Amino acid sequence: MGIKVGIIGCGSITKLRHAPEYTANPFVDEIVFYDRNPERSEALAEMFGGTVVQNVDELLTDSTIDVISDCSSNESHHIFSTKALLNGKHVLCEKPISLTIEHAREILDAQKQSGKKLMVDHNQRFTRAHQKAKEIIQREELGKVLTFSTTFGHSGPEQWGINKTNSTWFFQKERSGLGVAGDLGIHKVDLIHYLLDDEIEQVSAFQGALDKVNENNEPIEVCDNIVSSLKTKKGRLGTAAFSWTYYGEEDNSTIIYCEKGILKIYHSDEHQLEVITKDGEKVQYKLENIQTNNNQTNSGVIDAFIESIRLDQQPLVTGEDALLALKVILGIIEAAETSKVITI
Ligand SMILES: NC(=O)c1ccc[n+]([C@@H]2O[C@H](COP(=O)([O-])OP(=O)(O)OC[C@H]3O[C@@H](n4cnc5c(N)ncnc54)[C@H](O)[C@@H]3O)[C@@H](O)[C@H]2O)c1
């Protein structure tokens, strides 16, 4: 018998990643879609094959469903993911895991209580250039990491979300919570933790709602830009910039500066990883373009999640990893709001 999956929330991330990747996974038999806007679940059931339910409890109490993808908006993750785990489902929760540490802990506690798998969709870890960079850093091919700089910016979620208007939930404080920091920044925080095998410990930051406006033409309630300086537990220093106002071209790049050279990741379209050594040697890797709003290829996340269930292994991104990334993002926002250096 194959695996039966329920998906909560049938917006862009479900349409572009979860539904196609479950469909392509050979161990998944069936998908059941749920959205509080039924026309969205029906459209995806038609597009990918599958059935729909009219309310979330039908999914959560269906004993034939093994797995839930929680693709609802940020403020609901702790409600759906907690319930799904306590109902005996394995859960792949979208990022950010939640908007508060307390809510993240509810999900983590439910995971412990149920013994089911919980993975959070920090998909940056899975891209080929990030995997290769991790290998080089781990082997200390360029010596130890000293400093880093990371950026994630595009033209904004009102171009991405299913509801392509300025009334998007991404711009609302009570639903998006953390603005661009929770939307894009949290990806890079998790990536830095992963690549460097380290944790960000101290942060300072500036933020602003510089350009985005809501449906009433007022500045949005959350930050559309945030920049930060970071210090890790192992003493590495870094800078980070996260933006919803990079009009014209997305920037998804990271540079890692080591004792014997530099790793440039997603700087050039042609060579997704470039290694430049102290003595001037340059090695360029042609791997694969990163998934962007305009380039949706298999992220590898769903396959890894299904594999962790089948082989009964710890998922590659745990609830604890996601909580750690959330704590750093909350720290960055607090630093920006208080103009203080925050220790995570
Ligand atoms: N991992 C990634 O790279 C990535 C990329 C984009 C979005 N996301 C995350 O995925 C989640 C969904 O984002 P999206 O871009 O698909 O948003 P979206 O606005 O396109 O879609 C969200 C869908 O969820 C439904 N929904 C929201 N709350 C619900 C509720 N309480 N009950 C029932 N349905 C509900 C909405 O009706 C909508 O159809 C967010 O948490 C977002 O941060 C992750």
The ligand as an SDF file (V2000), in Angstrom:
LIG
                    3D

 44 48  0  0  0  0  0  0  0  0999 V2000
    9.4630   26.8310    1.3880 N   0  0  0  0  0  0  0  0  0  0  0  0
    9.3100   27.8190    0.5500 C   0  0  0  0  0  0  0  0  0  0  0  0
   10.2040   28.1180   -0.2480 O   0  0  0  0  0  0  0  0  0  0  0  0
    8.0360   28.6130    0.5550 C   0  0  0  0  0  0  0  0  0  0  0  0
    7.7220   29.4410   -0.5220 C   0  0  0  0  0  0  0  0  0  0  0  0
    6.5070   30.1290   -0.4870 C   0  0  0  0  0  0  0  0  0  0  0  0
    5.6560   29.9950    0.5860 C   0  0  0  0  0  0  0  0  0  0  0  0
    5.9920   29.1970    1.6330 N   0  0  0  0  0  0  0  0  0  0  0  0
    5.1040   29.0580    2.8130 C   0  0  0  0  0  0  0  0  0  0  0  0
    3.9710   28.2730    2.4640 O   0  0  0  0  0  0  0  0  0  0  0  0
    2.8140   28.7240    3.1800 C   0  0  0  0  0  0  0  0  0  0  0  0
    1.7260   29.0430    2.1590 C   0  0  0  0  0  0  0  0  0  0  0  0
    2.1970   30.0590    1.2900 O   0  0  0  0  0  0  0  0  0  0  0  0
    1.6690   30.2630   -0.2030 P   0  0  0  0  0  0  0  0  0  0  0  0
    2.7070   31.0110   -0.9100 O   0  0  0  0  0  0  0  0  0  0  0  0
    1.1590   28.9900   -0.7610 O   0  0  0  0  0  0  0  0  0  0  0  0
    0.4370   31.2460    0.1210 O   0  0  0  0  0  0  0  0  0  0  0  0
   -0.8830   31.4610   -0.7520 P   0  0  0  0  0  0  0  0  0  0  0  0
   -1.5210   32.6920   -0.2600 O   0  0  0  0  0  0  0  0  0  0  0  0
   -0.5770   31.3380   -2.1980 O   0  0  0  0  0  0  0  0  0  0  0  0
   -1.8030   30.2110   -0.3520 O   0  0  0  0  0  0  0  0  0  0  0  0
   -2.2190   29.9190    0.9420 C   0  0  0  0  0  0  0  0  0  0  0  0
   -3.4790   29.0620    0.8380 C   0  0  0  0  0  0  0  0  0  0  0  0
   -3.8070   28.5610    2.1260 O   0  0  0  0  0  0  0  0  0  0  0  0
   -5.1890   28.7200    2.3660 C   0  0  0  0  0  0  0  0  0  0  0  0
   -5.3690   28.9010    3.8030 N   0  0  0  0  0  0  0  0  0  0  0  0
   -4.7180   29.7960    4.5960 C   0  0  0  0  0  0  0  0  0  0  0  0
   -5.1220   29.6750    5.8510 N   0  0  0  0  0  0  0  0  0  0  0  0
   -6.0590   28.6960    5.8600 C   0  0  0  0  0  0  0  0  0  0  0  0
   -6.8810   28.1270    6.8760 C   0  0  0  0  0  0  0  0  0  0  0  0
   -6.8150   28.5600    8.1430 N   0  0  0  0  0  0  0  0  0  0  0  0
   -7.7280   27.1350    6.5280 N   0  0  0  0  0  0  0  0  0  0  0  0
   -7.7960   26.7060    5.2510 C   0  0  0  0  0  0  0  0  0  0  0  0
   -7.0640   27.2050    4.2480 N   0  0  0  0  0  0  0  0  0  0  0  0
   -6.2060   28.1910    4.5510 C   0  0  0  0  0  0  0  0  0  0  0  0
   -5.5850   29.9810    1.5900 C   0  0  0  0  0  0  0  0  0  0  0  0
   -6.9720   29.9980    1.2980 O   0  0  0  0  0  0  0  0  0  0  0  0
   -4.7030   29.8690    0.3490 C   0  0  0  0  0  0  0  0  0  0  0  0
   -5.3440   29.1920   -0.6990 O   0  0  0  0  0  0  0  0  0  0  0  0
    3.2810   29.9290    3.9980 C   0  0  0  0  0  0  0  0  0  0  0  0
    3.5710   29.5410    5.3120 O   0  0  0  0  0  0  0  0  0  0  0  0
    4.5590   30.3790    3.3000 C   0  0  0  0  0  0  0  0  0  0  0  0
    5.4780   31.0230    4.1680 O   0  0  0  0  0  0  0  0  0  0  0  0
    7.1600   28.5040    1.6160 C   0  0  0  0  0  0  0  0  0  0  0  0
  1  2  1  0
  2  3  2  0
  2  4  1  0
  4  5  1  0
  4 44  2  0
  5  6  2  0
  6  7  1  0
  7  8  2  0
  8  9  1  0
  8 44  1  0
  9 10  1  0
  9 42  1  0
 10 11  1  0
 11 12  1  0
 11 40  1  0
 12 13  1  0
 13 14  1  0
 14 15  2  0
 14 16  1  0
 14 17  1  0
 17 18  1  0
 18 19  2  0
 18 20  1  0
 18 21  1  0
 21 22  1  0
 22 23  1  0
 23 24  1  0
 23 38  1  0
 24 25  1  0
 25 26  1  0
 25 36  1  0
 26 27  1  0
 26 35  1  0
 27 28  2  0
 28 29  1  0
 29 30  1  0
 29 35  2  0
 30 31  1  0
 30 32  2  0
 32 33  1  0
 33 34  2  0
 34 35  1  0
 36 37  1  0
 36 38  1  0
 38 39  1  0
 40 41  1  0
 40 42  1  0
 42 43  1  0
M  CHG  2   8   1  16  -1
M  END
$$$$
